[in-house]
Amino acid sequence: MGWARVADLDVLGAPFQRAAFGSGAFLRVVNWHNTPDARRGDLRAQLSGYLDHYHPVQPDDLDRFFETGRWLLDRPGFIPAFYDGYRNNVTVAAPVCEELGISAWFFPPTGLLDVPPEDQRAYATAHDVTLLPEEPHAPWWMTWDDLAQIGRRHVVAAHTATHAAARDITTPEDVEREIRQPVRQLTQLTGRVPPAFAFLYGTPPMRGTLAGDAVLACGVRYATTNTAYLRIAD
């Protein structure tokens, strides 16, 4: 994964990526979703392996790079990103990261945190959220109190309210529910505007679309896509 400004999406092709990898000037973002307790050892081994070769990156590191044009870390960057607000991110992922001295990035769809346990399976089916067979009983998602605790040591970023794709945000009501309200809620919870925003499927915020323009205007500094962290606000 690379970095770029939203106006420079054309640089994210194969030549750009080859040059970045060749020089070591790249940012590696690794995404996890469910982190069940049965895989705790695997997660720890994966994260430890990345630490051998990469430096964990915080929003300030990205800000400094875009402001100065200089990469001041001694290794390529690494962002461990945990998606979809699973409870096992609280009980497994966050503690493992903390044991290793990593401040990770968490992307919870905020609406999931308000779903009562008895309604969570139906909600997951309706909103393309995976539940694991080895975790048959609710609750499957973290609470707002859990997220507040995570926010004390980790980065909390926005991932819509209902696990929505950009293509499905087509009305002002959709924009309010999926973009503006989650950003407000996370800002209120953590005391700072979330540094990044991600749509389902990792599509970038495209100018001239209702969803894209709303993300570009919401004060978030980075958009997370499947190929890059895009700087979208100064």
N, C-alpha and C positions, 0 to 999 in steps of 0.2 A: 504494500500500500504506500502511496506517495502523499505529497502535500501540494496544494496549489490554491490559487484564488479562484473564486467561482467564475470569473471572467475568462479563465485560462483552461477551460475543460479540455481543449484540444491538445494540451501538453501531456495528457495522461495515457497516451498510446504506448505501443511497445518500445519505440526508440527512447522515449523519455524514461520509461521504467528500466530499460537495460542500462542506460547511463547512470541512473540513480543507484541501482544495485552495484554496478561496477565501482562506483566511488565510495560506497558505504553511506551515502547521504540519502537515507530512506527511513521511513517510519513503518514499523511492522505492527499491525493491529490484529489481534487474535480474538475471535468472538466465541464465547460460550453462551449457552442458554441454561438448560437444566444442569445442576451439579449435585447429583445424588450422593448420599453418604457412602454408598458402596464404591464410588469412584474417587473418594477423597485422596487416596494414595496416588492415583493416576493424575489427578489435577495438580497435586503438589509436585510430582515429578515433571510434568509439563512446564509448570511455571519456573521451577528450578532450572530446567534446561534453557529456557529463554533468558533467564538472568545470567547465564554463563556467557551470553553473546550480545545481549541488548541492555540498554539502560531504560528503566521505567520512565515514562514521560508524563508530565503534568501539564495542565493548561498553560501555566506560566512559561514552560519550556517552549511550547508552540508559539505563544505570544512573542517571546523574545526572538525566536527565529524570524517571524514575519516582520518584526520591527527593525531588526538589525541585519537580516540576511546572513547571520552567522549561526552555525550549529555548535553550541558550546559544550555539548556532552561528549564524552570520550568514546562513545560507541553509537551505533545506530539506535534509533528509538524504538520503544516497545510499549504498546497500550494493551493491557488485558481488559477486555470489555465483556460485561455480563448483561445479557438481555432478558427482558420480559418479567422482571420482578418476582422470580420464583422464591419461595420460602427457603429452598435449599441454597440459594445464593447467600442468604443470611446465616444459615447454620453451617454451611460448608465453605463456600467460595470466599466470603469475607474473612473468616478466621484463618484459612490457609494463606491468603494473601498477607494478612497481618503477621503471621508467623514468619513469613519470608521477607517482611519489610517492604511490601508492595502496596502502594495506594492505587487501587484499580478504578475503572470507570463502570458505573452501573446505569443501565438504560431501562427504567421501568415504565411500561404503559400505565399512566396514572389511574385510569379508570378501573384497572384490574384490582387495585388496592382497596376499592370500595365494594367489591362483589362479596356477598355473604358466602361462607363456606358451602352451604347447601346448594348454591346456584353456580358454583365455580366450574363444574364439569360441563354443564350446558353452555356456559359462557365461553369456555375454552374451545369447544367444538364450533361455536358460531363465529369465533374471531381468530381461527387459525393459530391457536396456541397449543403446543404439545404438552401432554401429560404423560408421565412414565408409568408403565405397568407395575414396576417395582415400588411405586408410591401410590397405592390405591385409595388412600383416604385424604380428604380435605382437612385443613386448608393447604392449598398448593402455592398461594402467593403471599408475599410479605405484607405487613401492615404499614400504615404511615409511621407508626412509632419505630418499626424496624428500619424504615428508610431514613428516618431522622438519625438513628444511631449510625447507620452506614455513612451518612453524610458528614459525620464528625471526623472520619479518617479517610474517606474515599471521595471520588468525584461522582456527582449525581447529574446525569444528563437526561434529555427529553427524548421520548420515543412514542409520541402521540398519546391519546387517552385509551383508545380501544384496540391498539395494534393495527393501525390503519395504514394503507398504502396511499401514496400521494394521488394516484389516479382516482381514488374514491372520495377525495375531498373536493367537492364541486360546488358547495353553497356557502354563503356567509356563516350559516349555522354550523356547518362542518368545520370551518376554519376556527370558530370560537371554541368548539368542543375539542378538536384534535390538536390544535397548535397553541392558540393564545392561552386557554385555560391551563393546560399542563405546564406551560412556561411560568405562568403566574403562581401556580401551586408549588412548583419546585423552588421558585425564588423565595416564596414566603417560608417554606420549610427549612431551607438551607441558609437563607440570608444573602444569597447571591444568584444572579441570573445563571441558569445552566449554561455551561460553556459550549455544549454541542447538542445537535438535534439529529435524529435519525428517523426516516420513514421505514415502514415495513418494506422489505426487498431491497433496501439500500439505495433507492433512487435519489439523485441529487435534486435540490430545489431549483427548478427551472424558472427563470424570469418569464413573465407573461402568462403564467398559470396562477390560478387562485391559491393553490397550496404553496407553490414555490415563492410567490411574492409575499405571502404571509410569514413564512419562515425567514426570508431575507429581512423582513421589517420587525421581527420580534425581539431583537437585541441579542440573540444567540450568536456567538462568534464563529462557530465551526459547524459545518454540515458533515455528517458521517455517511459515506457511500460505500459501495462494495470495492472501490479502488482507491479511495483517497479521503483524507480529512481536508475539506475545503474551507478556506478562510472566507467568511461571508459578511463580516462586519468588523470595523476598526474601532 
